[in-house]
């Protein structure tokens, strides 16, 4: 079972990947430094370090689906 606290929802607009809100600093509409073409390599099993431009915190994405990133550690608070 996938741990819900390790997931992070995202949106795509064109080739850009956005977060509605940064899970660390709570900044809104965060443009991530990856493109939609990078999502396929994550989906195929390649890990990807994602650094948030708003606060410089980071996660390692280990999987992705159409709506969520799966990280290697908890992101959400219970």
mmCIF file of the N, C-alpha and C atoms, coordinates in Angstrom:
data_MODEL
# 
_entry.id   MODEL 
# 
loop_
_atom_site.group_PDB 
_atom_site.id 
_atom_site.type_symbol 
_atom_site.label_atom_id 
_atom_site.label_alt_id 
_atom_site.label_comp_id 
_atom_site.label_asym_id 
_atom_site.label_entity_id 
_atom_site.label_seq_id 
_atom_site.pdbx_PDB_ins_code 
_atom_site.Cartn_x 
_atom_site.Cartn_y 
_atom_site.Cartn_z 
_atom_site.occupancy 
_atom_site.B_iso_or_equiv 
_atom_site.pdbx_formal_charge 
_atom_site.auth_seq_id 
_atom_site.auth_comp_id 
_atom_site.auth_asym_id 
_atom_site.auth_atom_id 
_atom_site.pdbx_PDB_model_num 
ATOM 1   N N  . UNK A 1 1  ? 0.838  -1.184 0.000   1.00 0.00 ? 1  UNK A N  1 
ATOM 2   C CA . UNK A 1 1  ? 0.000  0.000  0.000   1.00 0.00 ? 1  UNK A CA 1 
ATOM 3   C C  . UNK A 1 1  ? 0.884  1.249  0.000   1.00 0.00 ? 1  UNK A C  1 
ATOM 4   N N  . UNK A 1 2  ? 0.515  2.220  -0.785  1.00 0.00 ? 2  UNK A N  1 
ATOM 5   C CA . UNK A 1 2  ? 1.284  3.459  -0.900  1.00 0.00 ? 2  UNK A CA 1 
ATOM 6   C C  . UNK A 1 2  ? 0.964  4.360  0.296   1.00 0.00 ? 2  UNK A C  1 
ATOM 7   N N  . UNK A 1 3  ? 1.984  4.826  1.012   1.00 0.00 ? 3  UNK A N  1 
ATOM 8   C CA . UNK A 1 3  ? 1.726  5.718  2.152   1.00 0.00 ? 3  UNK A CA 1 
ATOM 9   C C  . UNK A 1 3  ? 1.277  7.102  1.676   1.00 0.00 ? 3  UNK A C  1 
ATOM 10  N N  . UNK A 1 4  ? 0.098  7.518  2.114   1.00 0.00 ? 4  UNK A N  1 
ATOM 11  C CA . UNK A 1 4  ? -0.479 8.790  1.675   1.00 0.00 ? 4  UNK A CA 1 
ATOM 12  C C  . UNK A 1 4  ? 0.383  9.979  2.080   1.00 0.00 ? 4  UNK A C  1 
ATOM 13  N N  . UNK A 1 5  ? 1.049  9.900  3.225   1.00 0.00 ? 5  UNK A N  1 
ATOM 14  C CA . UNK A 1 5  ? 1.858  11.032 3.677   1.00 0.00 ? 5  UNK A CA 1 
ATOM 15  C C  . UNK A 1 5  ? 3.113  11.238 2.826   1.00 0.00 ? 5  UNK A C  1 
ATOM 16  N N  . UNK A 1 6  ? 3.436  10.291 1.947   1.00 0.00 ? 6  UNK A N  1 
ATOM 17  C CA . UNK A 1 6  ? 4.580  10.426 1.037   1.00 0.00 ? 6  UNK A CA 1 
ATOM 18  C C  . UNK A 1 6  ? 4.173  10.939 -0.340  1.00 0.00 ? 6  UNK A C  1 
ATOM 19  N N  . UNK A 1 7  ? 2.930  11.331 -0.513  1.00 0.00 ? 7  UNK A N  1 
ATOM 20  C CA . UNK A 1 7  ? 2.455  11.788 -1.818  1.00 0.00 ? 7  UNK A CA 1 
ATOM 21  C C  . UNK A 1 7  ? 2.297  13.301 -1.844  1.00 0.00 ? 7  UNK A C  1 
ATOM 22  N N  . UNK A 1 8  ? 2.371  13.847 -3.051  1.00 0.00 ? 8  UNK A N  1 
ATOM 23  C CA . UNK A 1 8  ? 2.252  15.292 -3.241  1.00 0.00 ? 8  UNK A CA 1 
ATOM 24  C C  . UNK A 1 8  ? 1.505  15.539 -4.548  1.00 0.00 ? 8  UNK A C  1 
ATOM 25  N N  . UNK A 1 9  ? 0.336  16.202 -4.499  1.00 0.00 ? 9  UNK A N  1 
ATOM 26  C CA . UNK A 1 9  ? -0.415 16.448 -5.732  1.00 0.00 ? 9  UNK A CA 1 
ATOM 27  C C  . UNK A 1 9  ? 0.243  17.535 -6.576  1.00 0.00 ? 9  UNK A C  1 
ATOM 28  N N  . UNK A 1 10 ? 0.129  17.385 -7.891  1.00 0.00 ? 10 UNK A N  1 
ATOM 29  C CA . UNK A 1 10 ? 0.679  18.379 -8.809  1.00 0.00 ? 10 UNK A CA 1 
ATOM 30  C C  . UNK A 1 10 ? -0.291 18.613 -9.957  1.00 0.00 ? 10 UNK A C  1 
ATOM 31  N N  . UNK A 1 11 ? -0.063 19.686 -10.695 1.00 0.00 ? 11 UNK A N  1 
ATOM 32  C CA . UNK A 1 11 ? -0.853 20.038 -11.874 1.00 0.00 ? 11 UNK A CA 1 
ATOM 33  C C  . UNK A 1 11 ? 0.096  20.269 -13.038 1.00 0.00 ? 11 UNK A C  1 
ATOM 34  N N  . UNK A 1 12 ? -0.368 19.981 -14.240 1.00 0.00 ? 12 UNK A N  1 
ATOM 35  C CA . UNK A 1 12 ? 0.420  20.308 -15.429 1.00 0.00 ? 12 UNK A CA 1 
ATOM 36  C C  . UNK A 1 12 ? -0.346 21.326 -16.263 1.00 0.00 ? 12 UNK A C  1 
ATOM 37  N N  . UNK A 1 13 ? 0.383  22.310 -16.747 1.00 0.00 ? 13 UNK A N  1 
ATOM 38  C CA . UNK A 1 13 ? -0.167 23.309 -17.658 1.00 0.00 ? 13 UNK A CA 1 
ATOM 39  C C  . UNK A 1 13 ? 0.832  23.426 -18.795 1.00 0.00 ? 13 UNK A C  1 
ATOM 40  N N  . UNK A 1 14 ? 0.445  22.947 -19.954 1.00 0.00 ? 14 UNK A N  1 
ATOM 41  C CA . UNK A 1 14 ? 1.382  22.886 -21.072 1.00 0.00 ? 14 UNK A CA 1 
ATOM 42  C C  . UNK A 1 14 ? 2.496  21.907 -20.737 1.00 0.00 ? 14 UNK A C  1 
ATOM 43  N N  . UNK A 1 15 ? 3.733  22.348 -20.807 1.00 0.00 ? 15 UNK A N  1 
ATOM 44  C CA . UNK A 1 15 ? 4.878  21.494 -20.472 1.00 0.00 ? 15 UNK A CA 1 
ATOM 45  C C  . UNK A 1 15 ? 5.372  21.736 -19.053 1.00 0.00 ? 15 UNK A C  1 
ATOM 46  N N  . UNK A 1 16 ? 4.703  22.636 -18.305 1.00 0.00 ? 16 UNK A N  1 
ATOM 47  C CA . UNK A 1 16 ? 5.140  22.998 -16.957 1.00 0.00 ? 16 UNK A CA 1 
ATOM 48  C C  . UNK A 1 16 ? 4.427  22.168 -15.901 1.00 0.00 ? 16 UNK A C  1 
ATOM 49  N N  . UNK A 1 17 ? 5.112  21.963 -14.779 1.00 0.00 ? 17 UNK A N  1 
ATOM 50  C CA . UNK A 1 17 ? 4.565  21.218 -13.650 1.00 0.00 ? 17 UNK A CA 1 
ATOM 51  C C  . UNK A 1 17 ? 4.491  22.173 -12.460 1.00 0.00 ? 17 UNK A C  1 
ATOM 52  N N  . UNK A 1 18 ? 3.295  22.299 -11.877 1.00 0.00 ? 18 UNK A N  1 
ATOM 53  C CA . UNK A 1 18 ? 3.045  23.220 -10.778 1.00 0.00 ? 18 UNK A CA 1 
ATOM 54  C C  . UNK A 1 18 ? 2.556  22.476 -9.545  1.00 0.00 ? 18 UNK A C  1 
ATOM 55  N N  . UNK A 1 19 ? 2.785  23.086 -8.385  1.00 0.00 ? 19 UNK A N  1 
ATOM 56  C CA . UNK A 1 19 ? 2.141  22.684 -7.144  1.00 0.00 ? 19 UNK A CA 1 
ATOM 57  C C  . UNK A 1 19 ? 1.179  23.795 -6.753  1.00 0.00 ? 19 UNK A C  1 
ATOM 58  N N  . UNK A 1 20 ? 0.026  23.434 -6.234  1.00 0.00 ? 20 UNK A N  1 
ATOM 59  C CA . UNK A 1 20 ? -0.888 24.458 -5.733  1.00 0.00 ? 20 UNK A CA 1 
ATOM 60  C C  . UNK A 1 20 ? -0.300 25.164 -4.526  1.00 0.00 ? 20 UNK A C  1 
ATOM 61  N N  . UNK A 1 21 ? 0.408  24.384 -3.689  1.00 0.00 ? 21 UNK A N  1 
ATOM 62  C CA . UNK A 1 21 ? 1.008  24.952 -2.479  1.00 0.00 ? 21 UNK A CA 1 
ATOM 63  C C  . UNK A 1 21 ? 2.244  24.155 -2.108  1.00 0.00 ? 21 UNK A C  1 
ATOM 64  N N  . UNK A 1 22 ? 3.296  24.847 -1.737  1.00 0.00 ? 22 UNK A N  1 
ATOM 65  C CA . UNK A 1 22 ? 4.517  24.184 -1.281  1.00 0.00 ? 22 UNK A CA 1 
ATOM 66  C C  . UNK A 1 22 ? 4.231  23.536 0.074   1.00 0.00 ? 22 UNK A C  1 
ATOM 67  N N  . UNK A 1 23 ? 4.604  22.280 0.270   1.00 0.00 ? 23 UNK A N  1 
ATOM 68  C CA . UNK A 1 23 ? 4.322  21.622 1.547   1.00 0.00 ? 23 UNK A CA 1 
ATOM 69  C C  . UNK A 1 23 ? 5.205  22.123 2.690   1.00 0.00 ? 23 UNK A C  1 
ATOM 70  N N  . UNK A 1 24 ? 6.233  22.876 2.392   1.00 0.00 ? 24 UNK A N  1 
ATOM 71  C CA . UNK A 1 24 ? 7.171  23.331 3.419   1.00 0.00 ? 24 UNK A CA 1 
ATOM 72  C C  . UNK A 1 24 ? 6.968  24.789 3.806   1.00 0.00 ? 24 UNK A C  1 
ATOM 73  N N  . UNK A 1 25 ? 6.930  25.698 2.827   1.00 0.00 ? 25 UNK A N  1 
ATOM 74  C CA . UNK A 1 25 ? 6.815  27.127 3.150   1.00 0.00 ? 25 UNK A CA 1 
ATOM 75  C C  . UNK A 1 25 ? 5.421  27.687 2.862   1.00 0.00 ? 25 UNK A C  1 
ATOM 76  N N  . UNK A 1 26 ? 4.544  26.872 2.309   1.00 0.00 ? 26 UNK A N  1 
ATOM 77  C CA . UNK A 1 26 ? 3.154  27.235 2.001   1.00 0.00 ? 26 UNK A CA 1 
ATOM 78  C C  . UNK A 1 26 ? 3.020  28.299 0.911   1.00 0.00 ? 26 UNK A C  1 
ATOM 79  N N  . UNK A 1 27 ? 4.040  28.491 0.084   1.00 0.00 ? 27 UNK A N  1 
ATOM 80  C CA . UNK A 1 27 ? 3.922  29.401 -1.063  1.00 0.00 ? 27 UNK A CA 1 
ATOM 81  C C  . UNK A 1 27 ? 2.918  28.815 -2.051  1.00 0.00 ? 27 UNK A C  1 
ATOM 82  N N  . UNK A 1 28 ? 2.189  29.675 -2.737  1.00 0.00 ? 28 UNK A N  1 
ATOM 83  C CA . UNK A 1 28 ? 1.164  29.185 -3.660  1.00 0.00 ? 28 UNK A CA 1 
ATOM 84  C C  . UNK A 1 28 ? 1.663  29.235 -5.103  1.00 0.00 ? 28 UNK A C  1 
ATOM 85  N N  . UNK A 1 29 ? 1.091  28.354 -5.928  1.00 0.00 ? 29 UNK A N  1 
ATOM 86  C CA . UNK A 1 29 ? 1.399  28.261 -7.363  1.00 0.00 ? 29 UNK A CA 1 
ATOM 87  C C  . UNK A 1 29 ? 2.898  28.174 -7.633  1.00 0.00 ? 29 UNK A C  1 
ATOM 88  N N  . UNK A 1 30 ? 3.511  27.109 -7.170  1.00 0.00 ? 30 UNK A N  1 
ATOM 89  C CA . UNK A 1 30 ? 4.953  26.916 -7.290  1.00 0.00 ? 30 UNK A CA 1 
ATOM 90  C C  . UNK A 1 30 ? 5.262  26.183 -8.597  1.00 0.00 ? 30 UNK A C  1 
ATOM 91  N N  . UNK A 1 31 ? 6.060  26.813 -9.449  1.00 0.00 ? 31 UNK A N  1 
ATOM 92  C CA . UNK A 1 31 ? 6.510  26.202 -10.698 1.00 0.00 ? 31 UNK A CA 1 
ATOM 93  C C  . UNK A 1 31 ? 7.733  25.349 -10.396 1.00 0.00 ? 31 UNK A C  1 
ATOM 94  N N  . UNK A 1 32 ? 7.624  24.044 -10.632 1.00 0.00 ? 32 UNK A N  1 
ATOM 95  C CA . UNK A 1 32 ? 8.729  23.135 -10.341 1.00 0.00 ? 32 UNK A CA 1 
ATOM 96  C C  . UNK A 1 32 ? 9.743  23.135 -11.481 1.00 0.00 ? 32 UNK A C  1 
ATOM 97  N N  . UNK A 1 33 ? 11.003 22.849 -11.169 1.00 0.00 ? 33 UNK A N  1 
ATOM 98  C CA . UNK A 1 33 ? 12.049 22.864 -12.204 1.00 0.00 ? 33 UNK A CA 1 
ATOM 99  C C  . UNK A 1 33 ? 12.108 21.578 -13.022 1.00 0.00 ? 33 UNK A C  1 
ATOM 100 N N  . UNK A 1 34 ? 10.958 21.003 -13.338 1.00 0.00 ? 34 UNK A N  1 
ATOM 101 C CA . UNK A 1 34 ? 10.883 19.837 -14.214 1.00 0.00 ? 34 UNK A CA 1 
ATOM 102 C C  . UNK A 1 34 ? 9.797  20.090 -15.251 1.00 0.00 ? 34 UNK A C  1 
ATOM 103 N N  . UNK A 1 35 ? 9.830  19.345 -16.312 1.00 0.00 ? 35 UNK A N  1 
ATOM 104 C CA . UNK A 1 35 ? 8.841  19.453 -17.383 1.00 0.00 ? 35 UNK A CA 1 
ATOM 105 C C  . UNK A 1 35 ? 8.039  18.159 -17.459 1.00 0.00 ? 35 UNK A C  1 
ATOM 106 N N  . UNK A 1 36 ? 6.947  18.190 -18.197 1.00 0.00 ? 36 UNK A N  1 
ATOM 107 C CA . UNK A 1 36 ? 6.107  17.002 -18.316 1.00 0.00 ? 36 UNK A CA 1 
ATOM 108 C C  . UNK A 1 36 ? 6.855  15.852 -18.981 1.00 0.00 ? 36 UNK A C  1 
ATOM 109 N N  . UNK A 1 37 ? 7.851  16.146 -19.796 1.00 0.00 ? 37 UNK A N  1 
ATOM 110 C CA . UNK A 1 37 ? 8.642  15.074 -20.416 1.00 0.00 ? 37 UNK A CA 1 
ATOM 111 C C  . UNK A 1 37 ? 9.476  14.322 -19.382 1.00 0.00 ? 37 UNK A C  1 
ATOM 112 N N  . UNK A 1 38 ? 9.823  14.973 -18.266 1.00 0.00 ? 38 UNK A N  1 
ATOM 113 C CA . UNK A 1 38 ? 10.578 14.320 -17.194 1.00 0.00 ? 38 UNK A CA 1 
ATOM 114 C C  . UNK A 1 38 ? 9.717  13.338 -16.397 1.00 0.00 ? 38 UNK A C  1 
ATOM 115 N N  . UNK A 1 39 ? 8.409  13.522 -16.435 1.00 0.00 ? 39 UNK A N  1 
ATOM 116 C CA . UNK A 1 39 ? 7.520  12.657 -15.661 1.00 0.00 ? 39 UNK A CA 1 
ATOM 117 C C  . UNK A 1 39 ? 7.566  11.216 -16.162 1.00 0.00 ? 39 UNK A C  1 
ATOM 118 N N  . UNK A 1 40 ? 7.756  11.023 -17.458 1.00 0.00 ? 40 UNK A N  1 
ATOM 119 C CA . UNK A 1 40 ? 7.810  9.668  -18.016 1.00 0.00 ? 40 UNK A CA 1 
ATOM 120 C C  . UNK A 1 40 ? 9.003  8.893  -17.473 1.00 0.00 ? 40 UNK A C  1 
ATOM 121 N N  . UNK A 1 41 ? 10.147 9.545  -17.316 1.00 0.00 ? 41 UNK A N  1 
ATOM 122 C CA . UNK A 1 41 ? 11.320 8.837  -16.785 1.00 0.00 ? 41 UNK A CA 1 
ATOM 123 C C  . UNK A 1 41 ? 11.135 8.489  -15.315 1.00 0.00 ? 41 UNK A C  1 
ATOM 124 N N  . UNK A 1 42 ? 10.445 9.345  -14.554 1.00 0.00 ? 42 UNK A N  1 
ATOM 125 C CA . UNK A 1 42 ? 10.150 9.023  -13.152 1.00 0.00 ? 42 UNK A CA 1 
ATOM 126 C C  . UNK A 1 42 ? 9.185  7.849  -13.100 1.00 0.00 ? 42 UNK A C  1 
ATOM 127 N N  . UNK A 1 43 ? 8.188  7.864  -13.975 1.00 0.00 ? 43 UNK A N  1 
ATOM 128 C CA . UNK A 1 43 ? 7.201  6.782  -14.034 1.00 0.00 ? 43 UNK A CA 1 
ATOM 129 C C  . UNK A 1 43 ? 7.859  5.452  -14.386 1.00 0.00 ? 43 UNK A C  1 
ATOM 130 N N  . UNK A 1 44 ? 8.922  5.496  -15.181 1.00 0.00 ? 44 UNK A N  1 
ATOM 131 C CA . UNK A 1 44 ? 9.644  4.282  -15.579 1.00 0.00 ? 44 UNK A CA 1 
ATOM 132 C C  . UNK A 1 44 ? 10.604 3.778  -14.514 1.00 0.00 ? 44 UNK A C  1 
ATOM 133 N N  . UNK A 1 45 ? 10.708 4.469  -13.374 1.00 0.00 ? 45 UNK A N  1 
ATOM 134 C CA . UNK A 1 45 ? 11.520 3.978  -12.271 1.00 0.00 ? 45 UNK A CA 1 
ATOM 135 C C  . UNK A 1 45 ? 12.766 4.774  -11.961 1.00 0.00 ? 45 UNK A C  1 
ATOM 136 N N  . UNK A 1 46 ? 12.995 5.841  -12.680 1.00 0.00 ? 46 UNK A N  1 
ATOM 137 C CA . UNK A 1 46 ? 14.171 6.669  -12.421 1.00 0.00 ? 46 UNK A CA 1 
ATOM 138 C C  . UNK A 1 46 ? 13.854 7.675  -11.317 1.00 0.00 ? 46 UNK A C  1 
ATOM 139 N N  . UNK A 1 47 ? 14.682 7.731  -10.281 1.00 0.00 ? 47 UNK A N  1 
ATOM 140 C CA . UNK A 1 47 ? 14.477 8.688  -9.197  1.00 0.00 ? 47 UNK A CA 1 
ATOM 141 C C  . UNK A 1 47 ? 14.859 10.082 -9.672  1.00 0.00 ? 47 UNK A C  1 
ATOM 142 N N  . UNK A 1 48 ? 14.189 11.092 -9.114  1.00 0.00 ? 48 UNK A N  1 
ATOM 143 C CA . UNK A 1 48 ? 14.457 12.470 -9.531  1.00 0.00 ? 48 UNK A CA 1 
ATOM 144 C C  . UNK A 1 48 ? 14.436 13.380 -8.308  1.00 0.00 ? 48 UNK A C  1 
ATOM 145 N N  . UNK A 1 49 ? 15.517 14.114 -8.098  1.00 0.00 ? 49 UNK A N  1 
ATOM 146 C CA . UNK A 1 49 ? 15.583 15.112 -7.035  1.00 0.00 ? 49 UNK A CA 1 
ATOM 147 C C  . UNK A 1 49 ? 14.862 16.361 -7.518  1.00 0.00 ? 49 UNK A C  1 
ATOM 148 N N  . UNK A 1 50 ? 13.899 16.823 -6.726  1.00 0.00 ? 50 UNK A N  1 
ATOM 149 C CA . UNK A 1 50 ? 13.144 18.024 -7.062  1.00 0.00 ? 50 UNK A CA 1 
ATOM 150 C C  . UNK A 1 50 ? 13.406 19.055 -5.975  1.00 0.00 ? 50 UNK A C  1 
ATOM 151 N N  . UNK A 1 51 ? 13.978 20.186 -6.364  1.00 0.00 ? 51 UNK A N  1 
ATOM 152 C CA . UNK A 1 51 ? 14.256 21.284 -5.439  1.00 0.00 ? 51 UNK A CA 1 
ATOM 153 C C  . UNK A 1 51 ? 13.187 22.346 -5.647  1.00 0.00 ? 51 UNK A C  1 
ATOM 154 N N  . UNK A 1 52 ? 12.513 22.711 -4.560  1.00 0.00 ? 52 UNK A N  1 
ATOM 155 C CA . UNK A 1 52 ? 11.465 23.722 -4.644  1.00 0.00 ? 52 UNK A CA 1 
ATOM 156 C C  . UNK A 1 52 ? 12.110 25.103 -4.753  1.00 0.00 ? 52 UNK A C  1 
ATOM 157 N N  . UNK A 1 53 ? 11.765 25.884 -5.777  1.00 0.00 ? 53 UNK A N  1 
ATOM 158 C CA . UNK A 1 53 ? 12.411 27.187 -5.961  1.00 0.00 ? 53 UNK A CA 1 
ATOM 159 C C  . UNK A 1 53 ? 12.015 28.224 -4.912  1.00 0.00 ? 53 UNK A C  1 
ATOM 160 N N  . UNK A 1 54 ? 10.921 28.010 -4.213  1.00 0.00 ? 54 UNK A N  1 
ATOM 161 C CA . UNK A 1 54 ? 10.442 28.993 -3.244  1.00 0.00 ? 54 UNK A CA 1 
ATOM 162 C C  . UNK A 1 54 ? 11.240 28.964 -1.941  1.00 0.00 ? 54 UNK A C  1 
ATOM 163 N N  . UNK A 1 55 ? 11.597 27.780 -1.465  1.00 0.00 ? 55 UNK A N  1 
ATOM 164 C CA . UNK A 1 55 ? 12.258 27.671 -0.163  1.00 0.00 ? 55 UNK A CA 1 
ATOM 165 C C  . UNK A 1 55 ? 13.526 26.827 -0.197  1.00 0.00 ? 55 UNK A C  1 
ATOM 166 N N  . UNK A 1 56 ? 13.877 26.286 -1.359  1.00 0.00 ? 56 UNK A N  1 
ATOM 167 C CA . UNK A 1 56 ? 15.074 25.461 -1.566  1.00 0.00 ? 56 UNK A CA 1 
ATOM 168 C C  . UNK A 1 56 ? 15.042 24.137 -0.809  1.00 0.00 ? 56 UNK A C  1 
ATOM 169 N N  . UNK A 1 57 ? 13.874 23.739 -0.320  1.00 0.00 ? 57 UNK A N  1 
ATOM 170 C CA . UNK A 1 57 ? 13.748 22.403 0.260   1.00 0.00 ? 57 UNK A CA 1 
ATOM 171 C C  . UNK A 1 57 ? 13.645 21.416 -0.888  1.00 0.00 ? 57 UNK A C  1 
ATOM 172 N N  . UNK A 1 58 ? 13.784 20.130 -0.600  1.00 0.00 ? 58 UNK A N  1 
ATOM 173 C CA . UNK A 1 58 ? 13.826 19.163 -1.696  1.00 0.00 ? 58 UNK A CA 1 
ATOM 174 C C  . UNK A 1 58 ? 13.167 17.847 -1.312  1.00 0.00 ? 58 UNK A C  1 
ATOM 175 N N  . UNK A 1 59 ? 12.735 17.132 -2.352  1.00 0.00 ? 59 UNK A N  1 
ATOM 176 C CA . UNK A 1 59 ? 12.234 15.771 -2.209  1.00 0.00 ? 59 UNK A CA 1 
ATOM 177 C C  . UNK A 1 59 ? 12.867 14.929 -3.310  1.00 0.00 ? 59 UNK A C  1 
ATOM 178 N N  . UNK A 1 60 ? 12.862 13.627 -3.106  1.00 0.00 ? 60 UNK A N  1 
ATOM 179 C CA . UNK A 1 60 ? 13.258 12.700 -4.156  1.00 0.00 ? 60 UNK A CA 1 
ATOM 180 C C  . UNK A 1 60 ? 12.003 11.976 -4.609  1.00 0.00 ? 60 UNK A C  1 
ATOM 181 N N  . UNK A 1 61 ? 11.606 12.219 -5.849  1.00 0.00 ? 61 UNK A N  1 
ATOM 182 C CA . UNK A 1 61 ? 10.428 11.562 -6.413  1.00 0.00 ? 61 UNK A CA 1 
ATOM 183 C C  . UNK A 1 61 ? 10.835 10.172 -6.887  1.00 0.00 ? 61 UNK A C  1 
ATOM 184 N N  . UNK A 1 62 ? 10.158 9.148  -6.367  1.00 0.00 ? 62 UNK A N  1 
ATOM 185 C CA . UNK A 1 62 ? 10.482 7.778  -6.749  1.00 0.00 ? 62 UNK A CA 1 
ATOM 186 C C  . UNK A 1 62 ? 9.444  7.184  -7.693  1.00 0.00 ? 62 UNK A C  1 
ATOM 187 N N  . UNK A 1 63 ? 8.278  7.828  -7.782  1.00 0.00 ? 63 UNK A N  1 
ATOM 188 C CA . UNK A 1 63 ? 7.241  7.391  -8.714  1.00 0.00 ? 63 UNK A CA 1 
ATOM 189 C C  . UNK A 1 63 ? 6.292  8.558  -8.938  1.00 0.00 ? 63 UNK A C  1 
ATOM 190 N N  . UNK A 1 64 ? 5.519  8.468  -9.993  1.00 0.00 ? 64 UNK A N  1 
ATOM 191 C CA . UNK A 1 64 ? 4.570  9.517  -10.328 1.00 0.00 ? 64 UNK A CA 1 
ATOM 192 C C  . UNK A 1 64 ? 3.401  8.880  -11.069 1.00 0.00 ? 64 UNK A C  1 
ATOM 193 N N  . UNK A 1 65 ? 2.216  9.433  -10.853 1.00 0.00 ? 65 UNK A N  1 
ATOM 194 C CA . UNK A 1 65 ? 1.077  9.048  -11.680 1.00 0.00 ? 65 UNK A CA 1 
ATOM 195 C C  . UNK A 1 65 ? 0.506  10.324 -12.294 1.00 0.00 ? 65 UNK A C  1 
ATOM 196 N N  . UNK A 1 66 ? -0.726 10.305 -12.731 1.00 0.00 ? 66 UNK A N  1 
ATOM 197 C CA . UNK A 1 66 ? -1.286 11.483 -13.407 1.00 0.00 ? 66 UNK A CA 1 
ATOM 198 C C  . UNK A 1 66 ? -1.521 12.659 -12.472 1.00 0.00 ? 66 UNK A C  1 
ATOM 199 N N  . UNK A 1 67 ? -1.601 12.405 -11.161 1.00 0.00 ? 67 UNK A N  1 
ATOM 200 C CA . UNK A 1 67 ? -1.961 13.459 -10.218 1.00 0.00 ? 67 UNK A CA 1 
ATOM 201 C C  . UNK A 1 67 ? -0.982 13.669 -9.069  1.00 0.00 ? 67 UNK A C  1 
ATOM 202 N N  . UNK A 1 68 ? -0.171 12.666 -8.745  1.00 0.00 ? 68 UNK A N  1 
ATOM 203 C CA . UNK A 1 68 ? 0.635  12.716 -7.526  1.00 0.00 ? 68 UNK A CA 1 
ATOM 204 C C  . UNK A 1 68 ? 2.078  12.293 -7.762  1.00 0.00 ? 68 UNK A C  1 
ATOM 205 N N  . UNK A 1 69 ? 2.992  12.947 -7.022  1.00 0.00 ? 69 UNK A N  1 
ATOM 206 C CA . UNK A 1 69 ? 4.355  12.464 -6.877  1.00 0.00 ? 69 UNK A CA 1 
ATOM 207 C C  . UNK A 1 69 ? 4.381  11.538 -5.675  1.00 0.00 ? 69 UNK A C  1 
ATOM 208 N N  . UNK A 1 70 ? 5.206  10.496 -5.725  1.00 0.00 ? 70 UNK A N  1 
ATOM 209 C CA . UNK A 1 70 ? 5.475  9.651  -4.571  1.00 0.00 ? 70 UNK A CA 1 
ATOM 210 C C  . UNK A 1 70 ? 6.915  9.908  -4.169  1.00 0.00 ? 70 UNK A C  1 
ATOM 211 N N  . UNK A 1 71 ? 7.115  10.352 -2.933  1.00 0.00 ? 71 UNK A N  1 
ATOM 212 C CA . UNK A 1 71 ? 8.448  10.694 -2.442  1.00 0.00 ? 71 UNK A CA 1 
ATOM 213 C C  . UNK A 1 71 ? 9.005  9.567  -1.585  1.00 0.00 ? 71 UNK A C  1 
ATOM 214 N N  . UNK A 1 72 ? 10.294 9.645  -1.312  1.00 0.00 ? 72 UNK A N  1 
ATOM 215 C CA . UNK A 1 72 ? 10.962 8.625  -0.514  1.00 0.00 ? 72 UNK A CA 1 
ATOM 216 C C  . UNK A 1 72 ? 10.802 8.849  0.986   1.00 0.00 ? 72 UNK A C  1 
ATOM 217 N N  . UNK A 1 73 ? 10.193 9.959  1.381   1.00 0.00 ? 73 UNK A N  1 
ATOM 218 C CA . UNK A 1 73 ? 9.991  10.257 2.805   1.00 0.00 ? 73 UNK A CA 1 
ATOM 219 C C  . UNK A 1 73 ? 8.657  10.991 2.969   1.00 0.00 ? 73 UNK A C  1 
ATOM 220 N N  . UNK A 1 74 ? 8.133  11.049 4.183   1.00 0.00 ? 74 UNK A N  1 
ATOM 221 C CA . UNK A 1 74 ? 6.853  11.741 4.392   1.00 0.00 ? 74 UNK A CA 1 
ATOM 222 C C  . UNK A 1 74 ? 6.943  13.234 4.070   1.00 0.00 ? 74 UNK A C  1 
ATOM 223 N N  . UNK A 1 75 ? 5.917  13.724 3.405   1.00 0.00 ? 75 UNK A N  1 
ATOM 224 C CA . UNK A 1 75 ? 5.828  15.138 3.050   1.00 0.00 ? 75 UNK A CA 1 
ATOM 225 C C  . UNK A 1 75 ? 4.676  15.794 3.798   1.00 0.00 ? 75 UNK A C  1 
ATOM 226 N N  . UNK A 1 76 ? 3.559  15.106 3.836   1.00 0.00 ? 76 UNK A N  1 
ATOM 227 C CA . UNK A 1 76 ? 2.353  15.657 4.464   1.00 0.00 ? 76 UNK A CA 1 
ATOM 228 C C  . UNK A 1 76 ? 2.366  15.403 5.964   1.00 0.00 ? 76 UNK A C  1 
ATOM 229 N N  . UNK A 1 77 ? 1.716  16.316 6.661   1.00 0.00 ? 77 UNK A N  1 
ATOM 230 C CA . UNK A 1 77 ? 1.529  16.130 8.104   1.00 0.00 ? 77 UNK A CA 1 
ATOM 231 C C  . UNK A 1 77 ? 0.195  15.450 8.331   1.00 0.00 ? 77 UNK A C  1 
ATOM 232 N N  . UNK A 1 78 ? 0.140  14.637 9.350   1.00 0.00 ? 78 UNK A N  1 
ATOM 233 C CA . UNK A 1 78 ? -1.121 13.943 9.654   1.00 0.00 ? 78 UNK A CA 1 
ATOM 234 C C  . UNK A 1 78 ? -2.073 14.815 10.402  1.00 0.00 ? 78 UNK A C  1 
# 
